[in-house]
Amino acid sequence: MATSASTSYGPHTPAPAGKGAVGIAQSRGERPYQEDAYAVHSLVVPQSALKWNVVDDRLGTGWTPQTLEGFEGEQSPGEENKRQVAYFGVFDGHGGDTVSRYLRDSLAALIEASRVDEIPAIIDEYRSLGGYLKRYRGGPLDRFRKDSPEYSDWKGMALDDLAVLAFLKADCHVCADPKMKEKGGSTATIALLHSLDLPHSHPYYASSLLSLTIAHLGDTSALLASTQSGRARRLTENHHADSRTESERLRTSGTGIITDSFGESRWGGVVANTRAVGDAEFKPVGVIAEPDITKRVFRGDEFSHLILLSDGITDSLSDQEIVDLTRGFRDPAQAAKKIVSFAEDIGADDNLTCLVVPLPGFGRMGGMDTTASRREYRQRQMSSASSRQKRM
């Protein structure tokens, strides 16, 4: 399946519309059912959250929008003005599709509804899950708790703080719901894009200055493709028990890493991803839903496009192969379809999901296709293997 902008949207906000706004492709692979999900939305969040989000960046520190843009929900009586943010998400379920579909349908609304006064209660609820989480302080949200030694009121909630709080709220909801808590979990990668153009913002695919925020759990991925060089730039790191950051975080939990018969590391012999929404039975041994945050402000045409992927693709293709597969396309839907179809051609058997988000440099990516010969070799090898099987 491939589309330019097609998904199920919540009733709270419209999704980016128009051909070429985003390319989406999916496949079940060799699996009997689809556990991946995706979402595209246009969020409306307080203007201050966007300002705090870029205040530490040299390119964004002077961003002070004063103009009204006339969209529904921009002005609410007694509240500060709001701004629009483009939201893209990929969710990879395990143990079923219940949690990935919940995130698809609910996470965007949770970000919009997040408030600073919710933080103490959410952290207390998270601690009540026990075990490792008894010591949980809220990560980047700890500074908003007045009883914390990290408390500081000089900086309000930024967009990344809203995302962290939304993930924790989602996890609390899943773990408290009898119908969902026994239904596995889901990894997630979301991308939040908003224009820093003044006096009026432009769509993300036509902005001269952009803010990008990535919130990430597990082994879904986000990549940027350089317009000038065509090089892939990874924005996420897999949350596996043997990764440097996760092994350091989990070393005091009393649970160890066991390598399975396929050579893959499993936390406690069972868990592949040490950060996920859901997996309620593994919360006491350190599986958390606090996302890693990556933020950057960049000139709009510095990058050609953003790619969000489930691990069915990244387990089969290198980052550079993925980016090189998008060369020459002017329709992001066709670029996404090419990535998924090539992964299928070389034997990917997991669920496959790809979102290609065009940025102002889309269609003008330079540099050399450095993986062309390797991709051709891999296709020949797969073709030869298929021919041998047919003769057997």
Secondary structure by P-SEA (a helix, b strand, c coil): cccccccccccccccccccccbbbbbbcccccccccccbbbbbbccaaaaaaacccccccccccccccccccccccccccbbbbbbbbbbbbbcccaaaaaaaaccaaaaaaaccccaaaaaaaaaaaccccccccccccccccccccccccccccccaaaaaaaaaaaaaaaaaacccccccccccbbbbbbbbccccccccccccccbbbbbbbccccbbbbbbccccbbbbcccccccccaaaaaacccccbbbbbccccccccccccccccccccccccccccccbbbbbbbccccccccbbbbbcccccccccaaaaaaaacccccaaaaaaaaaaaaaaaccccbbbbbbbbccccccccccccaaaaaaaaaaaaaaaaaaaaac
